[in-house]
Amino acid sequence: MSDTPPSASRPDSANAPAATQDTHHAHNAVVTGQFGPQAAAYLTSANHARGADLEQLAAIARAHPGAQVLDLGCGAGHVSFFAAPHVARVVAYDLSADMLGVVAGEAAKRGLTNVDTQLGAAESLPFADASFDLVFSRYSAHHWADVGAALREMRRVLKPGGRVVICDVVSTGQPLLDTYLQAVEVLRDTSHVRNYATSEWLTMAAGARFSVASLTPRTLDLDFKTWTTRMRTPAPMQVAIRALQTAMADDVRRHFRIQDDGSFTLDTLTLELIVG
C-alpha cells in the first residue's frame, strides 16, 4: 500500500449530505462485487492490455520522467504498467482489493518496483494536496457515482501545471443512440452509471476549473462473447441485450456496427486536461 500521507483538506465527498454518501457507498459495494471476481480476467483482456489510448498515455508519461502519477480506477493495472517505466512513481488506486492484488503481483513479475497500490474511491482521494504531477484514468469513470466530485478531487491532488488524462467510452449525446448505449451497458454490468457525452465531459471539466489540452476520439471494437464472459453477465441479461440489438432502429445498428453475433463498436474519448 502507498504511504502517501492523507490530505489536511477534507475530501470532496466528505462534505456531501449523509444520504448522498450512503448512496455512493451502496454503489461502490456493487462495483467491488462486480469486479473483484473478474480481476484476473481484466489482466488478460486484450481490450484493456493494449490500444492507441494506452500508447498516448505512455507518451505523456515519457514526457514527464520525474513524475508522480496517480492511476485512478486502475483495474488490473495496464495504465500503471505502461507508465511506470517512464516516471518516478505510480500509485495504482482502485475500489477493489482483488484488483489491487492483481496489480501488485503483476508489477512484481515485471520488476516494476515503483508501483504502489492504494484502496479507495475516486470521489474521496486519501492524498495530500498537490501530491501528483499526472492523473491517468482509463475505462473507469463510467462506474463513478459522482464524476464532478472526482474531478474536483483530481484537481486538488495535482501540482501546479499538472494534468489529467481520462480515457472512456462516450455517448454521442443523441437521445436515441444514448438510450441504447446506457441500456446495453447496464444490462451487461449493473455497476455501470453513465457513458457521458463529450459536451458533458467539457462542462464537468470546466466546473472543476480545468482547461482542455486535447480531445482524441477513437472507436473500440468489442466481441460480444468476450465482452459478456469477462463480466460474467447472466444469460437472461445477454438475451435481453441481443433482443434490444435486434429491435432497435437501423440507425442504431449502423452507428454501433452491430454484427449478426452481437459484436459491435463503441465511441471512446481521450480527454487531456490541465490545471487552468
C-alpha positions as CSV (number, residue, x, y, z in Angstrom):
1,M,0.0,0.0,0.0
2,S,1.0,3.6,-0.6
3,D,2.4,5.5,2.3
4,T,1.3,8.9,0.9
5,P,0.0,11.0,3.8
6,P,-3.7,11.9,4.0
7,S,-4.7,15.3,3.0
8,A,-5.2,18.0,5.6
9,S,-8.1,19.2,3.5
10,R,-11.5,17.4,3.7
11,P,-12.0,15.3,0.5
12,D,-14.9,16.5,-1.7
13,S,-17.2,13.6,-0.8
14,A,-16.8,14.2,2.9
15,N,-18.8,17.4,2.5
16,A,-21.7,15.7,0.8
17,P,-25.0,15.1,2.6
18,A,-25.3,11.8,4.5
19,A,-27.9,10.5,2.1
20,T,-25.6,11.1,-0.8
21,Q,-22.7,9.4,0.9
22,D,-24.9,6.4,1.7
23,T,-25.9,6.2,-2.0
24,H,-22.2,6.3,-3.0
25,H,-21.2,3.6,-0.5
26,A,-24.0,1.4,-1.8
27,H,-23.0,1.9,-5.4
28,N,-19.3,1.3,-4.5
29,A,-20.3,-2.0,-3.0
30,V,-21.9,-3.0,-6.3
31,V,-18.7,-2.1,-8.1
32,T,-16.5,-4.1,-5.9
33,G,-18.9,-7.0,-6.1
34,Q,-18.8,-6.9,-9.8
35,F,-15.1,-6.5,-10.4
36,G,-13.4,-8.4,-7.6
37,P,-14.2,-11.9,-9.0
38,Q,-13.1,-10.7,-12.5
39,A,-9.7,-9.2,-11.6
40,A,-7.6,-11.9,-13.4
41,A,-9.8,-11.7,-16.5
42,Y,-9.2,-8.0,-16.8
43,L,-5.4,-8.5,-16.6
44,T,-5.5,-10.8,-19.7
45,S,-8.2,-8.8,-21.6
46,A,-6.9,-7.7,-25.0
47,N,-9.2,-4.6,-25.0
48,H,-7.6,-3.5,-21.7
49,A,-4.0,-4.6,-22.3
50,R,-3.4,-2.7,-25.5
51,G,-4.6,0.2,-27.6
52,A,-3.7,3.6,-29.1
53,D,-5.0,5.3,-25.9
54,L,-2.5,3.4,-23.8
55,E,0.3,4.4,-26.2
56,Q,-0.9,8.0,-25.8
57,L,-0.7,7.8,-22.0
58,A,2.8,6.2,-22.2
59,A,3.9,9.1,-24.4
60,I,2.7,11.6,-21.9
61,A,4.5,9.7,-19.1
62,R,7.7,9.7,-21.1
63,A,7.5,13.5,-21.4
64,H,7.5,13.7,-17.6
65,P,10.3,11.5,-16.4
66,G,10.3,12.6,-12.8
67,A,6.5,12.5,-12.4
68,Q,4.4,11.2,-9.5
69,V,1.5,9.5,-11.2
70,L,-2.0,8.5,-9.9
71,D,-3.7,5.7,-11.9
72,L,-7.3,6.4,-10.8
73,G,-9.6,3.4,-11.1
74,C,-6.6,1.3,-12.1
75,G,-8.4,-2.0,-12.6
76,A,-5.9,-4.7,-13.5
77,G,-3.2,-2.1,-13.8
78,H,-2.5,-1.7,-17.5
79,V,-2.0,2.1,-17.3
80,S,0.3,1.7,-14.4
81,F,2.4,-0.9,-16.3
82,F,2.7,1.4,-19.3
83,A,3.5,4.5,-17.3
84,A,5.9,3.1,-14.6
85,P,9.0,2.6,-16.8
86,H,9.0,6.3,-17.7
87,V,8.2,8.1,-14.4
88,A,9.4,8.2,-10.7
89,R,6.4,6.6,-9.1
90,V,2.9,5.3,-9.9
91,V,0.1,4.9,-7.3
92,A,-2.5,2.3,-8.6
93,Y,-5.7,3.3,-6.9
94,D,-9.0,1.3,-7.1
95,L,-12.1,0.3,-5.1
96,S,-11.4,-3.4,-5.5
97,A,-8.8,-5.0,-3.2
98,D,-8.8,-8.0,-5.6
99,M,-7.8,-5.8,-8.5
100,L,-5.1,-4.2,-6.4
101,G,-3.8,-7.7,-5.5
102,V,-3.5,-8.5,-9.3
103,V,-1.7,-5.2,-9.9
104,A,0.8,-5.8,-7.1
105,G,1.5,-9.3,-8.3
106,E,1.9,-8.4,-11.9
107,A,4.1,-5.4,-11.1
108,A,6.4,-7.6,-9.1
109,K,6.6,-10.1,-12.0
110,R,7.6,-7.2,-14.4
111,G,10.1,-5.8,-12.0
112,L,8.2,-2.5,-11.6
113,T,9.3,-1.5,-8.1
114,N,7.9,2.0,-8.4
115,V,4.3,0.9,-8.5
116,D,2.4,1.2,-5.2
117,T,-1.3,0.3,-4.5
118,Q,-3.9,2.2,-2.6
119,L,-7.6,1.3,-1.9
120,G,-10.3,3.9,-2.2
121,A,-13.0,5.7,-4.2
122,A,-12.5,8.3,-6.9
123,E,-14.6,10.9,-5.1
124,S,-12.5,10.8,-1.9
125,L,-8.8,10.7,-2.5
126,P,-6.6,10.0,0.6
127,F,-3.7,12.1,-0.7
128,A,-2.3,15.4,0.3
129,D,-2.9,18.5,-1.8
130,A,-0.5,18.8,-4.8
131,S,0.8,15.3,-4.5
132,F,0.8,14.3,-8.2
133,D,2.1,15.6,-11.5
134,L,-0.2,13.4,-13.6
135,V,-3.6,11.7,-13.0
136,F,-4.5,9.0,-15.5
137,S,-7.8,7.1,-15.7
138,R,-8.9,4.6,-18.3
139,Y,-12.3,2.9,-18.6
140,S,-13.2,3.6,-15.1
141,A,-15.1,6.9,-15.0
142,H,-18.4,5.4,-16.2
143,H,-18.6,3.5,-12.9
144,W,-18.1,6.5,-10.6
145,A,-21.0,7.7,-8.6
146,D,-20.1,11.4,-8.9
147,V,-17.7,12.4,-11.7
148,G,-17.8,16.0,-10.8
149,A,-16.6,15.3,-7.3
150,A,-13.9,13.1,-8.6
151,L,-12.6,15.8,-11.0
152,R,-12.5,18.3,-8.2
153,E,-10.5,15.8,-6.1
154,M,-8.1,15.2,-9.0
155,R,-7.5,18.9,-9.3
156,R,-6.9,19.1,-5.5
157,V,-4.2,16.5,-5.6
158,L,-2.5,17.8,-8.7
159,K,0.6,20.0,-8.5
160,P,0.5,23.4,-10.3
161,G,0.9,22.7,-14.0
162,G,-0.3,19.1,-13.6
163,R,-2.6,17.3,-15.9
164,V,-5.3,14.7,-16.1
165,V,-5.9,12.3,-18.9
166,I,-9.2,10.3,-19.0
167,C,-10.0,7.6,-21.5
168,D,-13.5,6.3,-21.6
169,V,-16.5,5.2,-23.7
170,V,-18.6,8.2,-24.6
171,S,-22.1,8.8,-25.7
172,T,-22.9,10.7,-28.9
173,G,-25.3,12.8,-27.0
174,Q,-28.1,11.9,-29.5
175,P,-31.1,10.7,-27.4
176,L,-31.8,7.5,-29.4
177,L,-28.2,6.4,-29.5
178,D,-27.7,7.4,-25.9
179,T,-30.7,5.4,-24.6
180,Y,-29.5,2.3,-26.4
181,L,-25.9,2.7,-25.2
182,Q,-26.8,3.1,-21.5
183,A,-29.3,0.2,-21.7
184,V,-26.9,-2.3,-23.0
185,E,-24.1,-1.2,-20.7
186,V,-26.2,-1.6,-17.5
187,L,-27.6,-4.9,-18.7
188,R,-24.1,-6.2,-19.2
189,D,-22.8,-4.7,-15.9
190,T,-25.0,-3.4,-13.1
191,S,-22.3,-1.2,-11.7
192,H,-22.5,1.0,-14.8
193,V,-23.5,4.6,-14.1
194,R,-23.2,6.5,-17.4
195,N,-21.2,7.0,-20.5
196,Y,-21.1,10.8,-20.8
197,A,-21.1,12.8,-24.0
198,T,-18.1,14.9,-24.9
199,S,-20.2,18.1,-24.1
200,E,-20.9,16.7,-20.6
201,W,-17.2,16.0,-20.0
202,L,-16.3,19.5,-21.0
203,T,-18.9,21.0,-18.7
204,M,-17.7,18.9,-15.8
205,A,-14.1,19.7,-16.5
206,A,-14.8,23.4,-16.6
207,G,-16.7,23.1,-13.3
208,A,-13.6,21.6,-11.7
209,R,-11.5,24.5,-13.2
210,F,-9.6,22.5,-15.8
211,S,-8.6,23.7,-19.2
212,V,-8.8,21.3,-22.2
213,A,-5.4,20.5,-23.7
214,S,-6.6,17.9,-26.2
215,L,-9.6,15.7,-27.3
216,T,-8.9,12.4,-29.1
217,P,-11.9,10.5,-30.4
218,R,-11.5,6.8,-31.2
219,T,-13.6,3.7,-31.6
220,L,-13.4,0.3,-29.8
221,D,-14.4,-3.0,-31.4
222,L,-16.0,-5.5,-28.9
223,D,-16.6,-9.2,-29.4
224,F,-20.0,-9.9,-27.8
225,K,-19.0,-13.3,-26.3
226,T,-15.7,-12.0,-24.8
227,W,-17.4,-8.8,-23.6
228,T,-20.1,-10.6,-21.6
229,T,-17.9,-13.5,-20.5
230,R,-15.4,-11.1,-18.9
231,M,-18.1,-9.6,-16.7
232,R,-19.9,-12.9,-16.2
233,T,-23.1,-11.3,-17.5
234,P,-26.1,-13.6,-16.6
235,A,-27.7,-15.4,-19.5
236,P,-31.0,-13.6,-19.2
237,M,-29.2,-10.2,-19.5
238,Q,-27.3,-11.4,-22.5
239,V,-30.6,-12.5,-24.1
240,A,-32.0,-9.0,-23.3
241,I,-29.1,-7.3,-24.9
242,R,-29.4,-9.4,-28.1
243,A,-33.1,-8.7,-28.2
244,L,-32.5,-5.0,-27.9
245,Q,-29.9,-5.0,-30.6
246,T,-32.4,-6.7,-33.0
247,A,-35.3,-4.5,-32.1
248,M,-33.6,-1.1,-32.4
249,A,-33.9,1.1,-35.5
250,D,-31.5,0.7,-38.4
251,D,-29.7,4.0,-37.4
252,V,-28.7,2.4,-34.1
253,R,-27.5,-0.8,-35.7
254,R,-25.5,1.2,-38.2
255,H,-23.9,3.6,-35.7
256,F,-22.7,0.8,-33.4
257,R,-21.9,-1.5,-36.3
258,I,-23.9,-4.3,-34.7
259,Q,-23.0,-7.7,-36.2
260,D,-25.0,-10.9,-36.5
261,D,-23.2,-12.4,-33.5
262,G,-23.9,-9.3,-31.3
263,S,-20.4,-7.9,-31.6
264,F,-20.3,-4.1,-32.0
265,T,-18.3,-0.9,-31.9
266,L,-18.3,1.9,-29.3
267,D,-17.2,5.5,-29.4
268,T,-14.4,6.4,-27.0
269,L,-12.6,9.7,-26.0
270,T,-9.2,10.5,-24.5
271,L,-9.6,13.8,-22.7
272,E,-6.4,15.7,-21.7
273,L,-6.9,18.4,-19.1
274,I,-4.6,20.9,-17.4
275,V,-4.9,22.9,-14.3
276,G,-6.3,26.2,-15.6
